[in-house]
Amino acid sequence: MSLSPGHLAVEQEDLPRLRELLDCGYDVEDDRGDGWTLLRHAIDVEIDGHVQSGDPLHVDVTAFLLARGADPLRDANGIPPAEEAETRGHWLAAELIRAWTSRRAGA
């Protein structure tokens, strides 16, 4: 399956390109028709990069997408992003999403 421009930017962790796309009206909730949103893709890319390279775990793309309006509660097959992140071992993204969600709820 070919990647949309947004998913390609996420796959490459190309934040300047992702910012450019979103600034031009690209849908932050872009999915492939199966619930695989940019946010879920970011979680996947970040944990895979950590596991494969041993580099420190980070949440750069996840945090940027949340800041730009990605829905932290949108589930896929009944699984919300924080739970998926936790299950995959991306504890940092899970913590960020939970904190983001609780702060937004209290706003």
Secondary structure, 3 states (H helix, E strand, C coil): CCCCHHHHHHHCCCHHHHHHHHHCCCCCCCECCCCCEHHHHHHHHHHHHHHHHCCCCCCHHHHHHHHCCCCCCCCECCECHHHHHHHHCCHHHHHHHHHHHHHHHHC
